[in-house]
């Protein structure tokens, strides 16, 4: 019984240590990437060809895309289906 308990404790400690290293390594990689990677330029779309779609709907779609993507997305084309 003692041997089984020790084996379980060593195994759980090993798994916890490896998972902690993976999480910390991932966080470190994110921090380094955000620090040194250049930010993408945000392109502002002035005119969106709507193909007969009302200007208010185009403005609403553009506002939603901007809000959801945090200002990084852009509407290139709107097709009426």
C-alpha positions in Angstrom: 0.0 0.0 0.0 2.8 2.4 0.9 4.6 1.7 -2.4 1.4 2.5 -4.4 0.8 5.7 -2.6 4.4 6.9 -3.1 4.2 6.0 -6.8 1.0 7.9 -7.2 2.4 11.0 -5.3 5.6 11.0 -7.5 3.5 10.6 -10.7 1.1 13.4 -9.8 4.0 15.7 -8.8 5.7 15.0 -12.1 2.5 15.7 -14.1 1.8 18.9 -12.2 5.4 20.1 -12.7 5.3 19.5 -16.4 2.0 21.2 -16.9 3.2 24.2 -14.9 6.3 24.4 -17.1 4.0 24.3 -20.2 1.8 27.1 -18.9 4.6 29.3 -17.9 6.5 28.7 -21.1 3.3 29.6 -23.1 2.9 32.8 -21.1 6.5 33.7 -21.6 6.3 33.1 -25.3 3.2 35.4 -25.5 4.9 38.1 -23.6 8.0 38.0 -25.8 6.0 37.9 -29.0 3.9 40.8 -28.0 7.0 42.8 -27.0 9.0 42.3 -30.2 6.5 41.6 -32.9 5.4 44.6 -34.9 1.7 45.5 -34.6 -0.3 45.2 -37.8 -1.4 48.4 -39.4 -5.1 49.2 -39.1 -6.6 50.1 -42.4 -9.7 52.4 -42.4 -12.2 51.6 -45.1 -13.8 54.8 -46.4 -16.1 53.4 -49.0 -17.6 49.9 -49.1 -19.3 48.9 -52.3 -22.6 47.6 -51.1 -24.3 46.5 -54.3 -27.7 48.1 -53.4 -27.5 47.8 -49.7 -28.6 50.8 -47.6 -25.9 53.1 -46.2 -27.3 52.6 -42.6 -26.9 48.8 -42.9 -23.3 49.2 -44.3 -22.5 51.5 -41.3 -24.0 48.9 -38.9 -22.0 46.0 -40.4 -18.8 48.0 -40.4 -19.4 49.1 -36.7 -20.0 45.5 -35.7 -16.9 44.2 -37.4 -14.8 46.9 -35.8 -16.3 46.2 -32.4 -15.9 42.4 -32.6 -12.3 42.5 -33.9 -11.2 45.3 -31.6 -10.6 47.7 -34.5 -8.3 45.3 -36.4 -10.8 43.9 -38.9 -12.0 45.6 -42.0 -14.9 45.1 -44.4 -13.7 44.7 -47.9 -16.8 43.6 -49.7 -20.5 43.1 -48.8 -22.5 40.8 -51.0 -26.3 40.5 -50.9 -27.3 36.9 -50.9 
